[in-house]
Amino acid sequence: MTQELRRSLGVFDAVVIGLGSMIGAGIFAALAPAARAAGSALLLGLALAAVVAYCNAMSSARLASLYPASGGTYVYGRERLGEFWGYLAGWAFVVGKTASCAAMALTVGAYAWPEHANAVAVAAVVALTALNYGGVQKSALLTRVIVAVVLAVLAAVVVVSLGTGHARFGHLEPGGDASAAGVLQAAGLLFFAFAGYARITTLGEEVRDPARTIPRAVPLALGIALFVYVCVAVAVLSVLGAGGLGQATAPLAEAVRAAGVPWLAPVVRVGAAVAALGSLLALILGVSRTTLAMARDGHLPGALATVHPRFQVPHRAEVAVGVVVAVVAATVDLRGAIGFSSFGVLVYYTIANASAWTLGSGRPGDTPVRVLWTVRLTAGCGVAGCLALAFSLPPTSVITGAAVLAGGAALYAARNSARAARNR
């Protein structure tokens, strides 16, 4: 008999967990490479990323209310498209987000103690894995604190940048340095920061009344994150300009220096470290729940499907994910992790949208005919948008991501061949 997780999260906690992922290190790190790609059309890239994220969020929320189990798109793809597509979604998520976990851990180290970034990264992974082991409610409480701190720091950056007379709003107008390809690539890079709402759907088995909670929490979290991102992007771009923002190593800290308030820069650095901790916490939660779902179906070792009898969390999956992330964070430089992770996550959401497209196929619980056209429109735009952004990423990210997905497909085929041989 499958052990189930405890349903303890309401709408507020679900929104906070989503915000903890989205309003994390991405807003501190992704603006600079996106500005290098899009130039003065950075805001167009942000708008495009938001549209694709909205389509994905709506498809995911509808599916999560119908399939309120841990695993997110791994479960939706399996139920709507077939076992292989669910497996491929789970593989893309686990591999891509494990790399993201290590990148977030290294970001904590880079901001907190640059000379020993790897050691700090490992310590952060160990501490947050131990926290998650004690139950998802404890993780949600810590995420509330992290989100509050990060929002306060971002609000200070916006107020200082726009309120000290150094802002030049002419920097916000697209100029001759903008191109369609650059806008697409910027949108693909910025999508990395938006993808945190997936944490809400992967926690579907721990949410109270998921049919009501998840469809409310996902768009609410996405809307708040988009508002914050627009405010920060406008503030930083108006002070630094596209050229200065593209060359910045710590864009938000450099923006407050350029605005004439250098004492705030160390506070921004602390905020970036705290934000990276929030992202890492939510990422470990999401990856461990997808690992749990794949282990239940035999795609990963069955021991990872065990649920702790007291804390009611997938403790072995969490420990396994923590160990892998700690090893990677201790040994690897993941400067290219944003592109690699974005490719994997965009493939993941392509499958989510394709799954949502089937919701009007006449199965029990499917979408009523009167709203089917909106479901199909959203899902179709989501598929097209995800594929366009995925293949606009830097070539190394596309090639590496495609190779990893092909490796996962090969493992799936080998496992099925071995199973068929045993049954003969």
C-alpha positions in Angstrom: 0.0 0.0 0.0 1.4 3.4 -1.0 2.2 5.7 1.9 0.7 9.2 1.5 2.1 12.5 2.7 0.3 14.8 5.2 -1.9 17.5 3.8 -1.0 20.5 5.8 -0.5 23.4 3.4 -3.2 26.0 2.7 -3.4 28.7 0.1 -1.1 31.1 1.9 1.6 28.6 2.5 1.4 27.3 -1.1 1.7 30.9 -2.4 4.7 31.6 -0.1 6.5 28.4 -1.2 5.9 29.4 -4.8 7.2 32.9 -4.1 10.2 31.5 -2.3 11.2 29.8 -5.5 10.4 32.6 -7.9 11.6 35.6 -5.9 14.9 34.0 -5.3 18.4 34.3 -6.7 17.0 34.5 -10.2 16.1 38.2 -9.9 19.6 38.9 -8.5 21.4 36.9 -11.2 19.4 36.5 -14.4 18.9 40.2 -15.3 22.5 40.7 -16.4 22.8 37.8 -18.9 19.3 38.7 -20.2 20.3 42.3 -20.7 23.4 41.1 -22.7 21.1 39.1 -24.9 18.2 41.6 -25.4 19.9 44.9 -24.9 17.5 47.7 -24.4 14.6 45.3 -25.2 15.1 43.6 -21.9 11.5 44.4 -20.7 10.1 42.8 -23.9 12.0 39.6 -23.0 10.6 39.8 -19.5 7.0 40.2 -20.8 7.5 37.2 -23.2 8.8 35.0 -20.4 5.8 36.1 -18.2 3.3 35.1 -21.0 4.8 31.7 -21.4 5.0 31.3 -17.6 1.3 32.2 -17.4 0.3 29.6 -19.9 2.4 27.0 -18.1 0.9 28.0 -14.7 -2.7 27.7 -15.9 -2.1 24.3 -17.5 -0.3 23.0 -14.4 -3.0 24.4 -12.0 -5.8 22.6 -14.0 -3.9 19.4 -14.0 -2.9 19.6 -10.4 -6.5 20.0 -9.3 -7.4 16.8 -11.2 -4.3 14.8 -10.1 -3.4 16.1 -6.6 -0.4 13.8 -6.0 3.3 14.4 -5.6 5.3 14.6 -8.8 3.8 17.4 -10.9 4.1 17.0 -14.6 5.6 13.5 -14.2 2.2 12.4 -13.0 0.3 14.5 -15.6 2.3 13.3 -18.5 1.9 9.7 -17.4 -1.8 9.9 -16.9 -2.6 12.0 -20.0 0.1 11.1 -22.6 1.5 7.7 -21.5 4.2 6.3 -19.3 7.2 7.4 -21.5 6.2 11.1 -21.6 5.6 11.2 -17.8 9.0 9.6 -17.3 10.7 12.1 -19.7 9.1 15.0 -17.8 10.3 13.6 -14.5 13.8 13.0 -15.8 14.0 16.5 -17.2 12.8 18.0 -13.9 15.0 15.9 -11.6 18.2 16.3 -13.6 17.7 20.0 -14.5 16.6 21.0 -11.0 19.4 19.1 -9.3 21.8 21.3 -11.3 19.7 24.3 -10.2 20.0 23.2 -6.5 23.8 23.1 -6.8 23.8 26.5 -8.6 21.7 28.1 -5.8 23.9 26.6 -3.1 27.0 28.0 -4.8 25.2 31.4 -5.1 24.8 31.3 -1.3 28.5 30.6 -0.9 29.5 33.3 -3.4 27.6 36.0 -1.6 28.2 34.8 2.0 31.9 33.9 1.9 33.3 34.0 -1.6 36.7 32.6 -0.6 35.0 29.3 0.6 32.0 29.3 -1.6 32.0 25.5 -2.1 32.2 24.7 1.6 29.4 27.2 2.4 27.3 25.6 -0.4 27.6 22.1 1.1 26.8 23.4 4.5 23.6 25.1 3.2 22.5 21.9 1.4 23.0 19.9 4.6 21.2 22.4 6.8 18.1 22.7 4.5 17.9 19.0 3.9 17.8 18.5 7.6 15.1 21.1 7.9 13.0 19.4 5.1 13.4 16.1 6.9 11.4 17.5 9.9 8.3 18.2 7.8 7.0 20.4 5.1 5.3 22.8 7.5 8.7 23.8 9.0 10.0 24.4 5.5 7.0 26.6 4.8 7.6 28.7 8.0 11.2 29.3 7.1 10.2 30.3 3.6 7.8 32.9 5.0 10.8 34.6 6.7 13.0 34.4 3.7 10.3 35.8 1.4 9.7 38.7 3.8 13.5 39.6 3.9 13.9 39.3 0.1 10.9 41.5 -0.6 12.1 44.1 1.8 15.5 44.2 0.1 14.0 44.4 -3.4 11.7 47.2 -2.3 14.7 49.1 -1.0 16.5 48.7 -4.3 13.4 50.0 -6.2 12.9 53.0 -4.0 16.5 54.0 -4.0 17.0 53.5 -7.7 13.8 55.5 -8.7 13.8 58.0 -5.9 17.3 59.5 -5.8 17.3 61.4 -9.2 19.7 59.0 -11.0 17.0 57.2 -13.0 16.9 57.8 -16.8 13.7 56.5 -18.1 14.9 56.8 -21.7 16.9 53.6 -20.9 13.6 51.7 -20.9 12.9 52.4 -24.7 14.0 49.6 -27.1 16.8 50.9 -29.3 18.9 49.7 -32.2 20.7 47.1 -30.1 17.5 45.0 -29.9 16.8 41.9 -32.0 14.1 39.2 -32.1 16.6 36.5 -31.4 18.0 38.4 -28.5 14.6 39.0 -27.0 13.8 35.2 -27.3 17.1 34.3 -25.6 16.5 36.8 -22.8 13.0 35.4 -22.3 14.5 31.9 -22.1 17.0 33.0 -19.5 14.5 35.0 -17.4 12.1 32.0 -17.5 14.6 30.4 -15.1 13.4 32.9 -12.5 9.7 32.3 -13.1 9.7 28.5 -12.9 9.2 28.4 -9.1 5.4 28.0 -9.3 6.1 24.3 -10.1 6.9 23.8 -6.5 3.2 24.3 -5.7 2.1 21.6 -8.1 4.8 19.1 -7.1 3.6 19.4 -3.5 0.1 18.5 -4.6 -0.1 15.6 -2.1 0.7 17.9 0.9 -1.9 20.7 0.0 -5.3 20.8 1.7 -8.2 20.7 -0.7 -6.0 20.7 -3.8 -8.8 21.2 -6.3 -9.4 24.6 -4.8 -6.1 25.6 -3.3 -3.7 24.9 -6.2 -5.7 26.8 -8.9 -5.8 29.8 -6.5 -2.2 29.6 -5.3 -0.4 29.3 -8.7 -1.7 32.4 -10.5 -1.6 34.4 -7.3 2.1 33.6 -6.7 2.9 34.2 -10.4 1.2 37.5 -10.4 3.0 38.8 -7.3 6.3 37.6 -8.7 5.7 39.3 -12.1 4.8 42.6 -10.3 8.1 42.4 -8.3 10.2 41.5 -11.3 8.8 44.4 -13.4 9.5 46.9 -10.6 13.0 45.7 -10.1 13.8 45.5 -13.8 12.5 49.0 -14.5 14.5 50.4 -11.5 17.8 48.7 -12.3 17.6 49.3 -16.1 16.7 53.0 -15.6 19.8 53.5 -13.5 22.4 51.3 -15.2 21.1 51.2 -18.8 21.2 48.1 -20.9 25.0 48.2 -21.4 25.8 48.7 -17.7 23.3 46.1 -16.6 24.7 43.6 -19.1 28.2 44.0 -17.8 27.3 44.0 -14.1 28.4 41.1 -11.9 26.0 42.0 -9.1 23.5 44.2 -10.9 21.2 45.1 -8.0 24.2 46.0 -5.7 25.7 48.1 -8.6 22.4 49.8 -9.2 22.2 51.2 -5.6 25.9 52.3 -5.8 25.1 54.1 -9.1 22.1 55.7 -7.4 24.4 57.2 -4.8 23.6 54.9 -1.8 26.7 52.7 -1.6 26.0 51.6 2.0 23.0 49.7 0.8 25.1 47.4 -1.4 26.2 45.0 1.4 22.5 44.7 2.5 21.6 43.8 -1.1 24.4 41.1 -1.1 22.9 39.6 2.1 19.5 39.7 0.5 20.9 37.8 -2.5 22.3 35.1 -0.2 19.0 34.8 1.7 17.1 34.6 -1.7 19.4 31.8 -2.9 18.7 29.9 0.3 14.9 30.3 -0.3 15.3 29.0 -3.9 17.4 26.1 -2.7 14.9 25.2 0.0 12.0 25.1 -2.4 14.1 23.3 -5.1 15.0 20.5 -2.7 11.3 20.1 -1.8 10.3 19.9 -5.5 13.0 17.5 -6.6 12.5 15.1 -3.7 8.8 14.9 -4.4 9.3 14.1 -8.1 11.9 11.5 -7.0 9.3 10.0 -4.7 6.7 9.8 -7.5 9.2 8.2 -9.9 10.4 5.7 -7.3 6.7 4.7 -6.6 6.5 3.7 -10.3 9.8 1.8 -10.4 11.7 4.3 -12.5 14.0 5.0 -9.5 15.0 2.6 -6.6 12.0 1.6 -4.6 13.6 2.6 -1.3 13.2 6.3 -2.3 9.4 5.9 -2.1 9.5 5.4 1.6 7.5 8.0 3.7 8.7 8.7 7.3 6.1 7.3 9.8 6.4 10.3 12.1 7.2 13.3 9.9 5.3 12.0 6.9 7.9 13.2 4.4 9.8 11.3 1.7 12.9 11.2 3.9 15.0 8.9 1.9 14.3 10.8 -1.3 15.2 14.1 0.4 18.5 12.6 1.8 19.4 11.2 -1.6 18.8 14.5 -3.3 20.7 16.4 -0.6 23.7 14.0 -1.0 23.8 14.4 -4.8 23.5 18.2 -4.6 26.1 18.5 -1.9 28.6 16.4 -4.0 28.0 18.5 -7.1 28.2 21.8 -5.2 31.5 20.7 -3.6 33.2 19.7 -6.9 31.7 21.6 -9.9 31.5 25.1 -11.2 28.0 25.6 -12.4 28.2 29.0 -14.2 26.2 27.5 -17.1 23.6 25.9 -14.9 20.9 28.6 -15.7 20.8 27.7 -19.4 21.0 24.0 -18.8 18.2 24.2 -16.1 16.0 26.4 -18.3 16.2 23.9 -21.2 15.2 21.0 -19.0 12.4 23.0 -17.3 11.0 24.2 -20.7 10.9 20.6 -21.9 9.1 19.7 -18.7 6.4 22.4 -19.3 6.1 21.5 -22.9 4.8 18.1 -21.7 2.6 19.8 -19.1 0.9 21.9 -21.7 0.6 18.9 -24.1 -1.1 17.0 -21.2 -3.5 19.9 -20.6 -4.4 19.9 -24.3 -6.0 16.5 -23.7 -8.3 17.6 -20.9 -11.3 17.7 -23.2 -10.9 14.2 -24.5 -14.0 12.9 -22.7 -12.4 11.2 -19.7 -13.9 11.5 -16.2 -13.1 14.8 -14.5 -12.1 16.5 -17.8 -12.7 20.2 -18.5 -16.3 21.1 -19.3 -16.9 21.9 -23.0 -17.9 25.5 -22.3 -14.4 26.4 -21.1 -12.5 23.9 -23.3 -11.4 26.5 -25.9 -9.6 28.6 -23.2 -7.8 25.4 -22.0 -6.7 24.5 -25.6 -5.6 28.1 -26.3 -3.6 28.4 -23.2 -2.0 24.9 -23.7 -1.3 25.5 -27.3 0.4 28.8 -26.7 2.4 27.2 -23.8 3.7 24.4 -26.1 4.7 26.8 -28.8 6.3 29.3 -26.3 8.2 26.6 -24.4 9.7 25.1 -27.6 10.6 28.6 -29.0 12.4 29.6 -25.8 14.1 26.3 -25.3 15.8 26.4 -28.7 16.7 30.1 -28.5 19.0 29.3 -25.5 22.8 29.3 -26.0 23.8 26.4 -28.2 25.8 24.7 -25.4 22.7 24.6 -23.2 20.6 23.1 -26.0 23.2 20.5 -26.9 23.9 19.5 -23.3 20.2 19.4 -22.4 19.3 17.3 -25.5 22.1 14.9 -24.7 20.9 14.4 -21.1 17.3 13.9 -22.3 18.5 11.3 -24.8 20.4 9.6 -22.1 17.3 9.4 -20.0 15.3 8.0 -22.9 18.0 5.3 -23.4 17.7 4.3 -19.7 14.0 4.0 -20.1 14.3 1.8 -23.2 16.9 -0.4 -21.5 14.7 -0.8 -18.4 11.7 -1.8 -20.5 13.7 -4.3 -22.5 15.0 -5.9 -19.3 11.4 -6.0 -17.9 10.2 -7.6 -21.2 13.0 -10.2 -21.0 12.1 -11.1 -17.4 8.4 -11.6 -18.4 9.2 -13.9 -21.3 
